[in-house]
């Protein structure tokens, strides 16, 4: 691997500067470094590799040809899967990229998937076959994997920062794994943790998660149901004229206090707001116009 210092960043490449490397590999590595090191900044990328910047378009064409001609090849499909994961921000860093490339493309038959409960947990966490190869048998601590997945679920859809995410992961790993951790081990375990967080955040929205985590179960249930009704009834920005009798009996099937508590919680979470015309503000008004905000 060739390491080059550009703009105070040490950039290492295996294929970009290797004239004997396959052009489709040079293209994929170019994309990986561009996205994972330079945050899609083409100018900085071109400054780091000035001699290759003009060749990228040709590499891209070679990549397309390779993928199309080898559509039934497991290696080609694996390479394309890696490329798509790059584009969809599913690969965290270059370490994970090169490990994926090694496990799925360069040496795709390293070993059979491990037949144990731990790897079933890893598979169910949303990670891919990359984590189940014989090369990575270090994932032998069932409790550690379970804790990582459990805490990822708890952390999902909360106001965490990248720093908090890293602190939680480090605490889990270093307190619960007694063996020596290599760089590859940390990369894979961090991938399991992060991908589980991402998967959970795709399965439910943050507002819905916030409602369901409310300490009062009945209020959470009524509010979640009411929010779902708003989503069925109107788009974001639309209004819904809802009489109190309809809200309590027909929609939620609860009494007036419980229904109004659910409405109040949605308003506090800034999911809806009252948007009634002035003429309906009289004491005998029977309907309220709500506007969906999220």
C-alpha positions as CSV (number, residue, x, y, z in Angstrom):
1,X,0.0,0.0,0.0
2,X,1.4,3.4,-1.0
3,X,1.0,6.2,1.5
4,X,1.0,9.9,0.4
5,X,0.8,13.0,2.6
6,X,-1.5,15.6,1.0
7,X,-3.1,18.6,2.8
8,X,-1.9,17.2,6.2
9,X,-3.8,14.0,5.6
10,X,-2.0,10.7,5.1
11,X,-3.7,9.0,2.2
12,X,-2.9,5.3,1.6
13,X,-3.9,3.5,-1.5
14,X,-3.5,0.0,-2.8
15,X,-4.7,0.4,-6.4
16,X,-5.0,4.0,-7.5
17,X,-1.2,4.4,-7.9
18,X,-0.7,0.9,-9.1
19,X,-0.6,0.9,-12.9
20,X,-0.9,-2.9,-13.0
21,X,-4.1,-3.0,-10.9
22,X,-7.4,-3.6,-12.6
23,X,-9.0,-0.3,-13.5
24,X,-12.4,-1.2,-12.0
25,X,-10.6,-1.7,-8.7
26,X,-8.8,1.6,-9.0
27,X,-12.2,3.2,-9.6
28,X,-13.8,1.7,-6.5
29,X,-10.9,2.6,-4.3
30,X,-11.0,6.2,-5.7
31,X,-14.6,6.4,-4.7
32,X,-13.8,5.0,-1.3
33,X,-11.1,7.5,-0.5
34,X,-13.1,10.3,-2.0
35,X,-16.1,9.7,0.3
36,X,-14.4,8.3,3.4
37,X,-11.3,10.6,3.6
38,X,-12.2,13.7,1.6
39,X,-16.0,13.8,2.2
40,X,-16.7,13.8,-1.5
41,X,-14.5,16.9,-2.1
42,X,-13.3,16.3,-5.6
43,X,-10.8,19.2,-5.5
44,X,-8.9,17.8,-2.5
45,X,-9.1,14.3,-3.9
46,X,-7.5,15.5,-7.2
47,X,-4.8,17.4,-5.2
48,X,-4.0,14.1,-3.4
49,X,-3.8,12.1,-6.7
50,X,-3.1,14.7,-9.4
51,X,-1.7,12.2,-11.9
52,X,-4.7,10.0,-11.7
53,X,-7.5,12.6,-11.6
54,X,-8.0,12.6,-15.4
55,X,-8.2,8.8,-15.5
56,X,-11.2,8.4,-13.3
57,X,-13.7,8.6,-16.1
58,X,-12.0,5.9,-18.0
59,X,-11.8,3.8,-14.8
60,X,-15.6,4.3,-14.3
61,X,-16.3,3.0,-17.8
62,X,-14.2,0.0,-17.2
63,X,-16.0,-0.6,-13.9
64,X,-19.4,-0.5,-15.7
65,X,-18.2,-2.9,-18.4
66,X,-16.8,-5.3,-15.8
67,X,-20.1,-5.4,-13.8
68,X,-22.3,-5.8,-16.9
69,X,-20.1,-8.5,-18.4
70,X,-19.9,-10.4,-15.2
71,X,-23.4,-10.0,-13.9
72,X,-23.6,-13.7,-12.8
73,X,-20.2,-13.6,-11.1
74,X,-20.3,-13.7,-7.3
75,X,-17.1,-11.6,-7.2
76,X,-18.5,-8.9,-9.5
77,X,-21.8,-8.8,-7.5
78,X,-19.8,-8.6,-4.3
79,X,-17.7,-5.7,-5.6
80,X,-20.8,-3.9,-6.8
81,X,-22.5,-4.4,-3.4
82,X,-19.4,-2.8,-1.8
83,X,-19.7,0.1,-4.2
84,X,-23.4,0.6,-3.5
85,X,-22.7,0.6,0.2
86,X,-20.1,3.3,-0.3
87,X,-22.7,5.5,-2.1
88,X,-25.3,4.8,0.6
89,X,-22.9,5.7,3.4
90,X,-23.0,2.2,4.9
91,X,-19.3,1.8,5.1
92,X,-17.8,3.8,8.0
93,X,-14.1,4.1,7.1
94,X,-11.3,2.8,4.9
95,X,-10.5,0.0,7.3
96,X,-13.9,-1.4,6.9
97,X,-13.7,-0.9,3.1
98,X,-10.5,-2.8,2.7
99,X,-11.8,-5.6,5.0
100,X,-14.9,-5.9,3.0
101,X,-12.9,-5.9,-0.2
102,X,-10.6,-8.6,1.2
103,X,-13.4,-10.8,2.6
104,X,-16.0,-10.5,-0.2
105,X,-13.9,-9.9,-3.3
106,X,-10.3,-10.7,-3.1
107,X,-10.7,-13.9,-1.0
108,X,-14.4,-14.7,-1.2
109,X,-14.0,-18.3,-0.1
110,X,-12.0,-17.9,3.1
111,X,-14.3,-20.2,5.1
112,X,-17.8,-21.3,5.7
113,X,-20.1,-19.1,7.9
114,X,-19.7,-20.0,11.5
115,X,-22.5,-22.1,12.8
116,X,-23.0,-20.6,16.3
117,X,-25.5,-18.6,18.2
118,X,-23.2,-15.5,18.3
119,X,-23.1,-15.2,14.5
120,X,-26.9,-15.6,14.4
121,X,-27.0,-12.5,16.5
122,X,-24.6,-10.7,14.2
123,X,-26.6,-11.7,11.2
124,X,-29.9,-10.6,12.7
125,X,-28.4,-7.2,13.6
126,X,-28.4,-6.2,10.0
127,X,-24.7,-6.9,9.2
128,X,-23.8,-8.8,6.1
129,X,-21.9,-12.0,5.3
130,X,-18.7,-10.2,5.8
131,X,-19.0,-10.6,9.5
132,X,-19.6,-14.3,9.3
133,X,-16.4,-15.5,7.7
134,X,-14.0,-17.9,9.3
135,X,-11.3,-15.2,9.3
136,X,-13.3,-13.3,11.9
137,X,-13.8,-16.0,14.5
138,X,-12.9,-13.4,17.2
139,X,-16.6,-12.7,17.6
140,X,-16.9,-15.5,20.1
141,X,-18.2,-13.5,23.1
142,X,-22.0,-13.9,22.9
143,X,-22.6,-11.6,25.8
144,X,-20.6,-8.8,24.2
145,X,-22.4,-9.0,20.9
146,X,-25.8,-9.1,22.7
147,X,-24.8,-6.0,24.7
148,X,-23.7,-4.2,21.6
149,X,-27.0,-4.9,19.9
150,X,-29.1,-4.1,22.9
151,X,-27.4,-0.8,23.5
152,X,-27.6,0.1,19.8
153,X,-31.4,-0.4,20.0
154,X,-31.6,1.8,23.1
155,X,-29.5,4.5,21.6
156,X,-31.4,4.6,18.3
157,X,-33.7,7.6,17.7
158,X,-32.2,9.6,20.6
159,X,-30.4,12.9,20.6
160,X,-27.0,11.3,20.7
161,X,-23.9,12.9,19.3
162,X,-21.0,11.1,17.4
163,X,-19.0,11.5,20.6
164,X,-21.6,9.8,22.7
165,X,-22.0,7.0,20.2
166,X,-18.2,6.3,20.3
167,X,-18.1,6.5,24.1
168,X,-21.0,4.0,24.5
169,X,-19.3,1.6,22.1
170,X,-15.9,1.9,23.7
171,X,-17.3,1.4,27.2
172,X,-19.2,-1.7,26.1
173,X,-16.2,-3.3,24.3
174,X,-13.4,-2.6,26.8
175,X,-15.4,-3.4,29.9
176,X,-16.9,-6.7,28.5
177,X,-14.1,-8.2,26.3
178,X,-11.2,-9.5,28.3
179,X,-9.0,-10.5,25.4
180,X,-6.7,-8.4,23.3
181,X,-8.6,-6.4,20.7
182,X,-7.0,-5.8,17.3
183,X,-7.8,-3.0,14.9
184,X,-9.9,-5.4,12.7
185,X,-11.8,-6.6,15.7
186,X,-12.8,-3.0,16.7
187,X,-13.7,-2.2,13.1
188,X,-16.1,-5.2,12.8
189,X,-17.7,-4.7,16.3
190,X,-18.1,-1.0,15.6
191,X,-19.8,-1.9,12.3
192,X,-22.2,-4.2,14.1
193,X,-23.1,-1.4,16.6
194,X,-23.5,1.4,14.0
195,X,-25.4,-0.7,11.5
196,X,-27.8,-1.8,14.2
197,X,-28.4,1.9,15.2
198,X,-29.0,2.8,11.6
199,X,-31.3,-0.1,11.0
200,X,-33.4,0.7,14.0
201,X,-33.7,4.3,12.9
202,X,-34.9,3.2,9.5
203,X,-37.6,0.9,11.1
204,X,-39.3,3.7,13.1
205,X,-39.2,7.5,13.1
206,X,-37.8,9.5,15.9
207,X,-41.2,11.0,16.9
208,X,-42.8,7.6,17.1
209,X,-39.9,6.2,19.2
210,X,-40.1,9.2,21.5
211,X,-43.8,8.6,22.0
212,X,-43.4,4.9,22.7
213,X,-40.6,5.6,25.2
214,X,-42.9,7.8,27.3
215,X,-43.0,6.4,30.9
216,X,-46.8,6.4,31.1
217,X,-47.8,3.4,29.0
218,X,-51.4,4.3,28.5
219,X,-50.6,7.8,27.4
220,X,-47.9,6.5,25.0
221,X,-50.4,4.0,23.5
222,X,-53.1,6.6,23.0
223,X,-50.7,9.2,21.6
224,X,-49.0,6.7,19.2
225,X,-52.5,5.7,17.9
226,X,-53.5,9.4,17.5
227,X,-50.3,10.3,15.7
228,X,-50.9,7.3,13.3
229,X,-54.4,8.7,12.6
230,X,-52.9,12.1,11.8
231,X,-50.5,10.4,9.4
232,X,-53.4,8.6,7.7
233,X,-55.6,11.6,7.6
234,X,-53.3,14.3,6.3
235,X,-49.8,15.1,4.9
236,X,-47.3,17.3,6.7
237,X,-48.7,20.8,6.5
238,X,-52.3,19.7,6.1
239,X,-55.1,20.3,8.6
240,X,-57.7,18.1,10.2
241,X,-60.9,19.4,11.7
242,X,-61.6,17.1,14.6
243,X,-64.6,17.3,16.9
244,X,-64.0,16.3,20.5
245,X,-66.7,13.6,20.4
246,X,-65.1,12.1,17.3
247,X,-61.7,12.2,18.9
248,X,-62.7,10.5,22.1
249,X,-65.3,7.9,21.0
250,X,-64.8,7.2,17.3
251,X,-61.0,7.6,16.9
252,X,-59.4,6.7,20.2
253,X,-62.2,5.1,22.2
254,X,-61.2,6.8,25.4
255,X,-62.6,9.5,27.7
256,X,-62.1,13.2,27.2
257,X,-59.2,13.6,29.7
258,X,-57.2,10.8,28.1
259,X,-57.8,12.0,24.6
260,X,-56.8,15.6,25.4
261,X,-53.6,14.3,27.2
262,X,-52.7,12.6,23.9
263,X,-53.3,15.7,22.0
264,X,-51.2,17.8,24.4
265,X,-48.3,15.4,24.1
266,X,-48.4,15.6,20.3
267,X,-48.3,19.4,20.6
268,X,-45.4,19.3,23.1
269,X,-43.4,17.1,20.7
270,X,-44.2,19.7,18.0
271,X,-45.9,17.0,15.8
272,X,-49.1,19.0,15.5
273,X,-50.4,22.4,16.4
274,X,-53.9,24.0,16.9
275,X,-54.7,25.9,13.8
276,X,-58.4,26.9,14.2
277,X,-60.1,29.9,12.6
278,X,-60.9,32.7,15.0
279,X,-64.6,32.2,14.5
280,X,-64.3,28.8,16.1
281,X,-62.8,30.2,19.3
282,X,-66.2,30.7,20.8
283,X,-67.1,28.8,23.9
284,X,-69.6,26.7,22.1
285,X,-67.2,25.6,19.4
286,X,-67.3,21.8,19.0
287,X,-64.4,21.2,16.6
288,X,-60.8,22.0,16.6
289,X,-58.6,22.4,13.5
290,X,-55.2,20.7,14.0
291,X,-52.2,21.1,11.6
292,X,-49.8,18.3,11.2
293,X,-46.2,19.5,11.5
294,X,-44.2,16.3,11.1
